[in-house]
Amino acid sequence: MSRIRADRLTNKEGTGAPLFPNGIRVVGLTSLSNVVAGVTTFTSDVSIGGTLTYEDVTNIDSVGMVTARSGIDINAGGLDITAGGANIVGVVTAGSGKVNIDSNGNITAVNTAAGGQSVTLNVGASNASGVNDGIIKIVNGGTGNGVLQWDYEGNANRAQIYVYRSDQELRFTTAGGERLRIGAAGQLGIAGANYGTAGQVLSSQGASAAPQWATPAGGAWTVLSHDNFATTNGTTSESRGWTSDYVQVKAVWSYLTCGNTTGQTMNCQFYMDTSLGTQGTLITSNNYYYTGFPMDYYGNSNNNWYNGYNVSWFLQNGASNARWCGEIIFPIPTGVGASGAMKSGAYGRTNTMDRDDRCSCIMYDSAQHNKIIVGAKISNMSGNNWTEGTTTWYGLKKS
């Protein structure tokens, strides 16, 4: 075996490194300060204490950090990160500029291709079982708002839906101005905190202006309550707590019947108090004075005027298959009168399969002459349930 002992090897001219056209095999430890080669093959591990600079590498398996100063081009296969996630400080561009994440965390997803291209954000899970919520959460803080904003091409802020700072209310804007607000209690505001007043309604201002809160015009009937006995069988229908907002209250019943049940007798009783707006007390004394004139469908001999008094106002009697229709009007007074001797009452019209009645009733009990009617109840005195028909109570607004 031959051995060469030398401090340095050069080419024969002494101007550079020697050439090894047939290769060189080093068995022991080799320390190289500068290596320039075309293709170098290492069959075992290579340990580099300094920096490895390279222009083209087929595969990299690095335990530590890899720094690519001029970028990384992935031409095939994609980027697969199986653990640890990706911590990217600079700008991220994906899909030829379709998704961008800048250094402030702003995400932009824009499809600039011609021909009506769209961008869709899908959030959630598609599993058919279990709880699979799709949630988009907007978190704001300090003096910032939680905002969804719509822009059109180069025109910013065409419309917004946002929550103002810490307020628990939702605001809607168009063309830079607030149009609608939903308050924390569910109240509706028009063009800001304009919630109107009790009893007001939204009034259209036409196709070119926003609606406004307005007080309903007088003379309009308002539904106070409604009973459908085909849906819920029952023997009574009532309305109470009438106020000075109304000049009249009217009860209208249509085709009430108990089917084949006999013993149908319809009556009315009053709730009374010294002032409007209260629930009143149901009057059951024997002081309902009523009168009427029937018009019988089968002959004039039955058209006899009648009157009487009882613990209620008798309205109609009917056969086992009768269907009752009619209405009662209750005038609303402004007070009980200076003398305190006012007999409150009502009037109406009833209709059955046999006859048509005009009728009226007053409260003759002197103990009630300082009170007014604040409600009424219509009942089937036989106690049998109405199984068909409806009863509706209306209030006639004065302003």
Backbone hydrogen bonds, N-H to C=O, Kabsch-Sander energy under -0.5 kcal/mol:
donor,donor_aa,acceptor,acceptor_aa,energy
5,R,3,R,-0.5
6,A,4,I,-0.6
11,N,16,G,-2.2
14,G,11,N,-1.4
23,G,20,F,-2.0
26,V,24,I,-0.5
27,V,25,R,-0.5
32,L,30,T,-0.6
42,F,40,T,-0.5
43,T,41,T,-0.5
48,I,46,V,-0.5
49,G,47,S,-0.5
53,T,51,T,-0.7
54,Y,52,L,-0.5
68,A,66,V,-0.6
69,R,67,T,-0.7
71,G,68,A,-1.0
74,I,72,I,-0.6
75,N,73,D,-0.7
80,D,78,G,-0.5
81,I,79,L,-0.6
82,T,80,D,-0.7
88,I,86,A,-0.7
89,V,87,N,-0.5
92,V,101,I,-2.2
93,T,91,V,-0.5
94,A,99,V,-2.5
98,K,94,A,-0.9
98,K,95,G,-0.8
99,V,94,A,-1.9
100,N,108,T,-2.9
101,I,92,V,-1.9
102,D,106,N,-2.2
105,G,102,D,-1.8
108,T,100,N,-2.8
110,V,98,K,-1.8
110,V,108,T,-0.5
112,T,110,V,-0.7
117,Q,113,A,-0.7
122,N,120,T,-0.6
123,V,121,L,-0.5
132,N,130,G,-0.8
133,D,131,V,-0.5
135,I,133,D,-0.6
137,K,135,I,-0.6
139,V,137,K,-0.6
140,N,138,I,-0.5
144,G,141,G,-2.2
146,G,163,V,-1.7
147,V,145,N,-0.7
148,L,161,I,-2.4
150,W,159,A,-2.8
152,Y,155,N,-2.5
153,E,151,D,-0.5
155,N,152,Y,-3.1
156,A,154,G,-0.7
158,R,150,W,-2.8
159,A,150,W,-1.2
160,Q,173,T,-1.6
161,I,148,L,-2.2
162,Y,171,R,-2.4
163,V,146,G,-2.3
164,Y,162,Y,-0.5
164,Y,169,E,-0.5
165,R,163,V,-0.8
167,D,164,Y,-2.3
169,E,167,D,-1.2
170,L,182,I,-2.1
171,R,162,Y,-2.8
172,F,180,L,-2.8
173,T,160,Q,-2.6
174,T,177,G,-2.3
175,A,158,R,-2.4
177,G,174,T,-2.1
179,R,172,F,-3.2
180,L,172,F,-1.5
181,R,189,G,-2.2
182,I,170,L,-2.8
183,G,181,R,-0.6
183,G,187,Q,-2.9
186,G,183,G,-1.8
189,G,181,R,-3.2
190,I,194,N,-2.2
191,A,179,R,-2.2
191,A,189,G,-0.6
194,N,192,G,-1.5
195,Y,193,A,-0.9
200,Q,197,T,-2.2
201,V,214,A,-3.0
203,S,212,Q,-3.2
209,A,206,G,-0.9
212,Q,203,S,-2.2
214,A,201,V,-2.6
219,G,397,K,-3.2
220,A,217,A,-0.6
222,T,395,G,-2.9
224,L,393,W,-3.2
225,S,393,W,-1.2
227,D,391,T,-2.8
229,F,227,D,-0.6
229,F,389,G,-2.1
230,A,389,G,-0.6
231,T,228,N,-0.8
232,T,228,N,-2.4
234,G,386,W,-1.2
237,S,378,I,-2.0
239,S,376,A,-2.0
241,G,278,T,-0.8
241,G,374,V,-0.8
242,W,374,V,-2.1
246,Y,243,T,-1.4
247,V,396,L,-2.4
248,Q,396,L,-0.7
249,V,330,F,-1.9
250,K,394,Y,-2.5
251,A,328,I,-2.3
252,V,392,T,-2.8
253,W,326,G,-2.3
254,S,390,T,-2.5
256,L,324,W,-2.4
257,T,388,E,-1.2
261,T,258,C,-1.3
264,Q,318,G,-0.7
265,T,263,G,-0.6
266,M,316,Q,-2.8
267,N,379,S,-2.3
268,C,313,W,-1.6
269,Q,377,K,-2.2
271,Y,375,G,-2.8
272,M,281,T,-2.2
273,D,372,I,-2.0
277,G,242,W,-3.2
278,T,275,S,-0.6
281,T,272,M,-2.1
283,I,270,F,-2.6
284,T,282,L,-0.5
287,N,285,S,-2.0
288,Y,310,N,-2.3
289,Y,287,N,-1.0
289,Y,362,I,-2.1
290,Y,288,Y,-0.6
290,Y,308,G,-2.7
291,T,360,S,-2.2
292,G,306,Y,-2.3
293,F,358,R,-2.5
295,M,356,D,-2.1
296,D,294,P,-0.6
297,Y,354,D,-2.4
299,G,296,D,-0.5
302,N,299,G,-1.2
303,N,300,N,-1.7
304,N,302,N,-1.9
306,Y,292,G,-2.5
308,G,290,Y,-2.0
310,N,288,Y,-1.2
313,W,268,C,-2.9
314,F,312,S,-0.8
315,L,266,M,-3.0
316,Q,266,M,-1.3
318,G,264,Q,-1.6
322,A,319,A,-1.8
324,W,256,L,-2.4
325,C,351,N,-2.6
326,G,253,W,-2.0
327,E,349,R,-2.5
328,I,251,A,-2.0
329,I,347,Y,-3.4
330,F,249,V,-3.3
332,I,247,V,-2.2
342,M,369,H,-2.1
344,S,342,M,-0.9
346,A,361,C,-2.3
347,Y,329,I,-1.8
348,G,359,C,-2.8
349,R,327,E,-2.4
350,T,357,D,-2.0
351,N,325,C,-2.9
352,T,355,R,-2.5
356,D,295,M,-1.9
357,D,350,T,-2.5
358,R,293,F,-1.8
359,C,348,G,-2.2
360,S,291,T,-2.2
361,C,346,A,-2.6
362,I,289,Y,-2.4
363,M,344,S,-2.7
364,Y,287,N,-2.8
364,Y,362,I,-0.7
368,Q,365,D,-2.0
369,H,366,S,-1.2
371,K,368,Q,-1.8
372,I,273,D,-3.3
374,V,271,Y,-2.7
374,V,372,I,-0.5
375,G,271,Y,-1.2
376,A,239,S,-2.2
377,K,269,Q,-2.4
378,I,237,S,-3.0
379,S,267,N,-2.2
380,N,235,T,-1.9
381,M,265,T,-3.0
381,M,379,S,-0.8
382,S,265,T,-0.5
383,G,380,N,-2.1
386,W,234,G,-3.5
387,T,257,T,-2.4
388,E,257,T,-1.3
390,T,254,S,-1.6
391,T,227,D,-2.2
392,T,252,V,-2.9
393,W,225,S,-2.5
394,Y,250,K,-3.0
395,G,222,T,-2.7
396,L,248,Q,-2.8
397,K,220,A,-2.5
397,K,395,G,-0.8
398,K,245,D,-1.9
